[in-house]
Amino acid sequence: MSHKFFNNKECEYFPCHKTNKPDEFNCLFCFCPLYALGKNCGGNPKFLENGVKDCSSCMLPHNKNNFDFIMNKFYEIVEVTKKNS
């Protein structure tokens, strides 16, 4: 499990999202790899009027049990990258 979970309480931004379980806050995906999937990321993003995706209330990448979910989305991330390059 050590490769699926990393908690960095020494980070100046820890926790970067409100949580009542700081010991279970996963910092491994500090910058969410699912951001590029837009509304299909699987989280609960909001979109600002200017179209920017706001993930400030999403805990999906920080849940210690979601490593496999994120890794299973890798193919979708690759496809989005292909379309945008």
N, C-alpha and C positions, 0 to 999 in steps of 0.2 A: 504493500500500500504506500510505501514511502515515495514512490514516483508519481502518485496520484494526488498527494496532498502536501501543501506547504503553507505554514502559518507564520507570518512575519510581523510579530507584535512590535518590533523595533522600527518599523517603517513610520515615517512622519505622518503618513496619511491613514494609518491603520485605525480602525477599519474604514475603508473608503465608502462604505454603505452602512446605513443603520442596521444593527443586528442585536438580537438579544442572546446570541450564542457566539461570542467572540472566539472561544476555543475551537469552534468548528468552522471558522471563517477561512476559506481556502484562497490563498493569494497566488496560487500557481498560474492562473489565467488573469493576471493583473490587468492586462489589456485584452478584452474579450475577443477571441478569434472568430466569434459568430457575428460580430458587428456588420461585416460585409453582407450578411444574408438578409439584412433589412428586417421586414416584418416576419420573415420565415425563420428567424433565429431560434425560436422555441422559447424565448423569454417573454417578458412583458414590457417591451419598450413603448415609449410615447414618442410622438413625432412633433417637433416644434413647428410653428407656422412657416419657418423658412426651410422646412424639410429635414433638418438635422435630427438624427436619431438620439433620443435622450434615454439612456440606460441607467440613470441614477437610482431608480427604484427596483432594479432587477438584481436578483441574487443568484440567478442560474449559474454563472461561472464560479461563484464563490461557495456553492454548496459542495461539501466534501464528497457527496455521492454522485456528482454529475460529470466526473472525468470521462466515463465511457460514453455518455450522451454526446459530449463535445467531440470526442475523437470519432464517433460515428457520423458526425456532420462534416468531416474533413472533405469527402468527395464533393459535397455541395459547395464548399468554400473554393475548391479547385475549379469547379465549373464557373463560378462567378468570376474568379480571377481570369480565366480564359476569355470570357466574354468582354471583360474590361481592359484586356491588353491588346 
